[in-house]
């Protein structure tokens, strides 16, 4: 199979409409060709392309910023001599000055298929700026490693943020190119938009179920996205960023596990099984111990739960990471009713709302966890209609 970048490089006919136009690239460390050449180097080497600027999203073009709200500066690329504008620094939307450096922007970013992953918000902001300034946007499409399944509550009106680009469920099941089509339609944007589609891509094919496992090398799109297994769990484990529990930052398996020094993971797993057996299908939970080398609970021995999706027990359709992680919170609340679970700190520049609510696009998940009488059926009653509505809504935008 071929990703969008590889098709563009291989087919001069696809590049014909770029002739004589100033071209910019929005990319990050995982923006590589099939032979692992960075897209910026590969595009700069095309004699029929004029690369005049580049942009980097959160964590930077070079992927060097570890955590949330760690900003990247603008710089000049030392090899190609073009300006590299940060879209996660002094600004998160392209400025008029930066928009003046190109005629068409190529977006080549590996996404994780989760509403909170900020690359999709950056895509929206670029589309809005392009509509305002009369620029063209091309997405060089890449797989959604989380695949087609949909899960989670839809973001509620008034809860839009840099981790909430619109009324989308937590796990949306679209590629970046498909999501751009939805953004344009939903927000009524007048913009010249094109998707360079993948060739030979089947988002439901085993064993990758969204990622071409064994065909393409995994490159971290952000520092704590080290593998496919993290991408599968991320629509649930990202919620840990709004809690006092460690999500495994400072370990070699970030966002595949959770824990803390003051919980008993064995009891937590037993309680999860007791509360909602069916929400744990498709994966294996394992009690572990870990000691983060940085971030939450640094240097402290934590009792934790690791979510395994890499073995033969993995069932792509049955696995529900958002429900699984919600169940982990519910089990901790049941075992330790007064546990200081919710982290109160600014999250992605939102200062007046709890991080867990910003992450979930509303207060419903937290309210369910904190209400002792709330059952799994109560959360399903809120969530299933959202999931079913999105599955219908997204159908016209699917390309594969």
N, C-alpha and C positions, 0 to 999 in steps of 0.2 A: 504494500500500500504506500501511498505518498501523501504527505501533509501538504497544506497549501503552499508553504515556502518552497518545497521541493518541486511542485508543479510549476510555480512561477519561474523558478530558475531554469527549469528544463524546457519550457515552451516559450519561444520568442513571441508567438502569437498572443499569449496572455499578457506579455509586457508591452504590446504595441501601443496601447492607450497611455502608457507612461512616457512615451518618447517626447522629449522636449519639455517635460514638466519637472518641476522641483519636487523631489521625493523625500519624505521623512519616514522614520521608523520608530514605532513604539514597541519596546522589547524589554526582556530581562534575561537572566542567565540561561533559562531553559529554551530560549529562542535560538534553536540550533537546527541545522539541516540534518539529513539522514546520515551524513558522515561526520557529524558533530562540529561542523564549522559554524561559528556564530552567524546569525542572519545578517548582522551589520557588515561583517567581513564579506560574506557571500554576495550581498547586494552591491556593495561598493566595488566589487570585482567585475560586475556586469558593465561592459563598455557602453551599453545603450541606456543605462540608468544614471541619473544625476542625483546622488544622495547629498542633501543639503542640511539636514538636521536629524536629531534623534531625541526620543523622550523615554524616560524611565518611570515605572509605577512605584508603588510602595515597595520598600526594601531596596530600591535603586536599580538602575540598569545593570549594575555589577552584583546585585544581591548581597551587599555587604552589611546591611542594617538588620539586626537580629530581631528587634521587638516592635510592638505597636508604638506609634507616635515617636519613632526615631526617624528624623527627617534627613533626606538626602539633598546635597547641594547641586546646583547646576555646575557643569564643567565642560571643557573642550576635549573631545576624544583625541588622545595623543597619537593615534595611528592615522585616522582619517581627517582630522582637523576640523570636524563639524561640531557645532554646539550641541550639547546633550542637556535638555531641559528636564528638571525634576518635576513630576506631578505628585510628589509627596514631600514637599519642602515648604518654602514660603507660600506656595500656592498648591492647590489640588486640582484646579481647573486650568487648562491652557490659557495663557495671557494673549492679548492681542499682538504683543511683540513676537511671541513664539509662533503664533499662527501665521505671521507674515513671512516665515522662513521656508514655507513649502506650499505646493499646490495640491498634493495628494499625500495622505499619510497611510502607510502600511502598518497594520496592527498584527503583530505576531507574538502573542502571549499564550503560554500554557496555563489554562485555568484549572480549577479543581471541582467545578460543578456545584458550588455552594454560594448562596446569596451573600453571605458575609465576607467572602473572599474579595478583597477590594478591587481586583483587576476589572470586575464587571462594572463597578461604579465608575472607574476611570474610563472604560469604554463609553459609558453613557455621557460623561462629561465631554469627551472628545467629540462624540456625535453632536452634542448640543453646540459646542464651539464651532464645529465644521458647518453646521446649518447656519449659524450666525455670520460666519465669515466667507461662506461660499466655497468651502474646500471639499475635496473628495476623500472618502474613507474606504479603504479596502481592508477587510479582515482576511488574513492568511490562516485558514482554519486549522484547528488542532482538535484532537479527541477530548471528550469529557471523560476523565478517568473514573468518575463515579457512575458513569453509564446513564441509562434512560430512567431508572426509577425516580419517583417523586415522593418527597416526604417532608412533613413539617407544616407549621402554621404559616399562612400568608401574612406578610407584613401589613400591619394595620395603618389606616390613614393617619397622618400626623407623626408617624414614627420613621419617616425617611431620614437617612443619615449616610455617612460614607460607607457603612456596612449594610445599608438598606436602600438600594437604588430604586425600589418600586415594589408594587404588590406581587411579590414572588415568594413561593415557599422556600424553606431553607435549602432543600435539595431539588434543583429545578430540572435536571435532566437534559439540558441543552448544551450545544457547543457554543463557543464565543460568537461565531458567525451567525448561528441561529438566534442567539439572544439579542444580537444587534438588530436583527430584523424585527423582533418583538418590541425592542425599545423604540425604534423609529415609528412603528405603528401605534404603540400605546401613547407615546408622547407627541404624536403628530408632527414629527420632525421632517422638514424639507431638506434633504441632504442626498447628495450623490453617493450611493453606497453599493459596494460590491463585495461578494464573498468569493474568494478563490477556494473552492471546495476541495476536500480531501478526495482521493481516488482509492477505491477498494476498501472503504471503511465500513465495518459492520459493528455498530455500537452494542449489539447483543451477543456477539460471538464469544464463546469460551476460548481460553481460560481468562482472558483479560476483562471481558464484559464492559467494554468502554475504552480500555487501554490495550494497544497491540502488544501484549506481553510476549517477549521473545523476538519481536520484530524491531522494536525501537528502544533505545537506551533511555532510562529515566534520568532526567536532570532536575535538580531541585528548582522549582519555580520561585520558591522563597526559602529562607534558611531552615525552617522547621517543617518542610514538606519533602522528606527524604526518600519516599517510596510510594508505591501504589497502595500499600496497606493503610498508610496514613490517609491517603486521599479517600479511601472507602469509609473510614471511620470519621472523617473530619466534620461532616454535617452534624454529628453529635458532639464530638469531643471539643469542637470550637467553643461550645457553651462553657467549658471549663475556664475559659479566659475571664468569665464574669463571676467566678467563684474563688474561694480561698483554697480550693484543692489544686494540687499540682497537675498540669496537663502533660508533664514529662519534659518540659523545656529544661535543658541542662542534663538530659539523658540522651542516649542514642536512638530512642524510639519516641520522640515527641508526638503528642496528639494521637497516640495509639493506646494510651493508658491514663489512669487517674489514681490519685491517692494523696495521703497526708500522714504526718506522724501520729495523729491522734484518732485514727479510725482503725478498725479491724477489718481488713479486706475480705477475709474468709466469711465473716458474718454479713458483710455487705452483699457478697455474691449470693449467699443463702437467702437473704431477704429479698433480693431482686428476683430470684426464682420463685419465692413464695408469693410476691405481689402480682407478677405478670409473666408467667412462664412463656407465653407465646411471643413476647417482645424480645426474647433472646435467641430466636431461631437464626440459623444461617451462619453462626460464628461460634467460637469457643472463648470463654472467659477463664483467665488463669490468675490465681493469686500470686503476687510478686512483691519483692522488696526493692527499693531503689533510693538513691541519694542524689538529688539534683546538684550539679556543680555550679549552677547559677539559677537565678529567677526564684520563684516561690519555694520556700522550705529549703533553701540552699544549704548544703552540708548536713542536712538532717535525714535520718533514716525514715523513709515513708513506707507504709503498708499500702499496697496498691492493687489495682485490677488492670490486667492487659487484655485488650480486645484483639483476638487473632482472626484474621480473614485470609491468611495466606495458604492455608492447608486444604485438604480434601473436604473438610467439614463446611467450607464456605458455600453458601447458597445465595446467589446474587439477588434473586427476587425476594427471598425471605428476610434477608438482612435489613434491619431497620435501625441505623445508627442513632438517629435523633431520639427515637423512643427508648433505645437502650440507655443512652446517657441520661435522659429524663428519669428513667427508672433508677439509675444509680443515685441521683439526687434524692429521689423519693425514699430509697432504702436508707440512706444516711439520715434523712429527716426522721424516719420511723425509729431508727436505732438510737439516734442522738437528737431528741426534739429541740434542744437549745443550741445546736451546733451553729457556729457563726459561718454560714455557708456562702452568703452573697457578698461579693467584693464591692466596696463603695469607693470608686475612684473614677477619674475621667477616662472614658473609653472612646477612642477614635473621635476626639474633639467634641463629644457630647458631655456637657458638664452638669446637666440638671436631671438626668435620669440614671437609674441603676444600670450597670453594665449588662446584667443578664437580660434586662428588658430591651435594651438597645440591640443586643445580639439577636433576640427572638422577634424583634419588630413589634413589640407589644408586651403587656404584663401577664398574658394568659398562662404561659408555661410556669413562671414563678408562682403564680397564685395556685396552680394545681399542685405543685410540689409542697407548698406551705400549708395547704388545707388538709388536715389529717383524715377527713372523711372522703376526700376525692379519690375516685377509683380510676384504673386504666380506661374503663369504658367512658368516663367523663372526658378524659383527654381525647380519646378517639372521636367522641361526638363533636368536639370542636374542630378536630384536625382532618378527619376523613372528607368532609364536604369541601374543605380548601384544596385538598389533594386531588379530588375528583374534578373540581372546577378547573384547576390548572392543567390537568391532563387533556381536557377538551380544548382549553384556550390555546395551548401551545401547538396544536396539531398543524395549523396552517404554516407554521414557521420551521417545521422539521425539514431538513435537507437530506437526511440519510435514513 
